[in-house]
Amino acid sequence: MRRLFKKYSLLVWLTLLLVSGAVAGSALIWYMSTNLLAQQSLNNTLPALCDSLHSEIRLDIAKAQSLASGIAENVSLHEWLTDAEHENQPLIAHLKSLHKKDSPATYFLIAEKDQKYIDSAGTVRIVNPETATDSWYASAHTSGHPYEIAVQTEPGSDVAQIVVSSPLYDSERNQIGMAGLFMPLEALSFTMNHYAGTEGHAVYFVDQLGKIVFSDSRSKRVGNLHQLDGMQQIADDLPKSRQNNLSTSYERSGSRILLNARFIPELGWYLVLEENGTLSEVSARPLAYLNVAVGLILALLAVLLARTSIVQHQSRLRSLASKDSMTGLLNRQTFTSSFKDAMLEMQRLKLPLSFILFDIDYLKKINEAFGHATGDKVIMDIARLSKRSVRGSDLVCRWGGEQFALLLLRCELEQAYKVAEQLRLNVQNHSFLFDDKKAPVTISLGVAEMTARESIDELFGRADDAVFLAKSEGRNRAEISYFVNI
């Protein structure tokens, strides 16, 4: 393991550096993106969203005002107020006819002379401004405005209603009654729920005492801001925001909550829109993941490129260290090492192993007559012929100068001699060029089979003696060296 780490230590450190850089860069981008998106939402997106919500809420209230004004101008109601009979059922039927199918509002009429109250639900009673139910009537009756808006809550109930009222006058501008409608706050739920429909948003109304009086149906916010964790300062800042919107943030349960508020003068309440700041993290997360993926892919490509370059470089170094630079054959050192491994393997398997050693005949004369470049060309040609004359599993080596060695695995002496003869003929029949003229070149070979009783040096000695014998017998021949046990 230590050797493997040492071999690939550069790749390991490069991988760690690139991966660390990719992860650190992605974390930084995620952090910056999260803060940037949160700041963008707090300063721009959330205020714009709250502006839109504020406008829709006020539009719903304006529609209620328009309906109340329309009721006050209804001729039938004026006739009923001036009619001495004052029959209730026709009026109730008429109020019901004004009531739209999909409208949750309750339409009413109050007669000035006897304070009789009649509505579209069939309720008939006397108005009493001193009770909580009719407390809105006193200010509406004396305001002198074309319409009046108030919020009324039934005793013992948290259900609040918006009361929109408008006075009715006779031809002499004497007030003869009051008409209008009760609109439950649930009528605003559709608009509020639409804006709170996205996960992480909340919409609610807060009165001037800091109490949450109505909330969207998903978040169901309740309580008083003065008593809620992290919102005490916001409760104190809300009264200051009547002319301008309030845009701030606070911490709740470890999350950053972004908040924007608007004052609604018609109700005397504050409309609050919240957004969970973790949405910014969710929005930035795909970008961070993408950046990590791209960074890791680039790191992987860089590591693979570096590994390929290193492997190629190491391969070149191994090739230079193990092969003869001129012929590309194994050099003497590598051949000897491979020879030892092959010998042990063949002895273990009890298989034959043969060795061929040969010299190029008269190479020195070729160098002297035609130059060393020509001699080198002869050496390279014979190296190629040697590779072609043996099997892929056999080893071919340039032993030095004009001398070559072949190691034939799983090969007996007789077969090795046939290989040597074939190689000799291949060289003899090859056309070598000397100053653009073809001329023959020959080799002298010695063949020996290794026995269990001798060493590599002894085997080499026997093959070398056979080469010497071949040269003595006239060259261009192969001689066999038989092992003699003395």
Secondary structure, 3 states (H helix, E strand, C coil): CHHHHHHCHHHHHHHHHHHHHHHHHHHHHHHHHHHHHHHHHHHHHHHHHHHHHHHHHHHHHHHHHHHHHHHHCCHHHHHHHHCCCCCHHHHHHHHHHHCCCCCCCEEEEEECCCCEEEECCCCEEECCCCCCCCHHHHHHHHCCCCCEEEEEECCCCCCEEEEEEEEEECCCCCEEEEEEEEEEHHHHHHHHHHHHCCCCEEEEEECCCCEEEEECCCCCCCCEHHHCCCCHHHHHHHHHHCCCCEEEEEEECCEEEEEEEEEECCCCEEEEEEEECHHHHHHHHHHHHHHHHHHHHHHHHHHHHHHHHHHHHHHHHHHHHHECCCCCCECHHHHHHHHHHHHHHHHHHCCCEEEEEEEECCHHHHHHHHCHHHHHHHHHHHHHHHHHCCCCCCEEEEEECCEEEEEEECCCHHHHHHHHHHHHHHHHHCCEEECCEEECCCEEEEEEECCCCCCHHHHHHHHHHHHHHHHHCCCCCEEEECCCCC
